[in-house]
């Protein structure tokens, strides 16, 4: 499981964290309005990805279940069909409504709307990349998606200064550089996918049922992602009541913590892939809890020097990271176990457990913030994570640490692992 998780962690940090930071770094010379535009655009892209997340998640699980047993091309075709439908359904309204959306999120809406025109218009490229990488992960290959993410980041680093300053495109240049880098990476990825599927049945029959199964499999993960995004916005509103310093500290602390949290999501993807493929996953629960403890210890150790890089007064951010120790341990266990639940057809339980935790967290944040101040908000996060973990673990059923059995792989794929592993 660690073998699968390590490349996924690099991929997640590179694709989720680094691209936005690279754009932010290069546009910082254009002023605060440009920084705000990139920040808001990154948030909007996360929300759009949450709407699409069911497809790459579902395709990874279905490919993992079928690899060596049934043809894979029907799954790939269903994924491409869903990609086409959802790309249009998400991208067209987003682009048409970019100005009111930008006005809703920031005062400098014109500059943000200009960025949205390209960044939101390029969502189909981003979505297609997640579909291709989802197929490769289903085949048990997490190294090539990692390499794709690294290639994309290298291209963004090279193209950002060229487009922003060399061609004088400003903020729009950052968006165009990112889309161009993703398009070039996608071309490389499609070639890798074609090679991986070369041994599959070329005329394998398929049907609409595959697309439906894919959506049903991945929908709980999409719901979980969107719920977390919505609650994150609500928590911003709660923390804002304690002043600008606490809100800034919360934002900085969240960004620092994100690099550690990606460890949990890497474990979740590894557990999802291993469970779908019928491979041994060990105990994702204990791995997640252990990872939570390690991440909390590291964040406590680096809290002050790292947050001091972003703020003149790092105390609020340091206080946030200190209290997050109580949150990160159960949260790590929850996210890791979620991969097994998702791949074994129990994603609905995971979503229900997540919502139950939020149902406790949000009211508790308001209740505890009165007598305990902002510390009460941090304690509510820990309480919500504990409730979610308890909900995900009970009733046990087949147990979160065991993978569903599966018949032996056929000789079609038994000859060796996919290339690049």
PyMOL commands that set and color helices and strands:
alter all, ss='L'
color gray80, all
select helices_A, chain A and resi 2-30+32-66+73-96+98-105+109-119+123-138+143-166+170-196+208-240+244-276+284-307+315-323+325-343+347-372+374-393+411-414
alter helices_A, ss='H'
color red, helices_A
deselect
rebuild
show_as cartoon
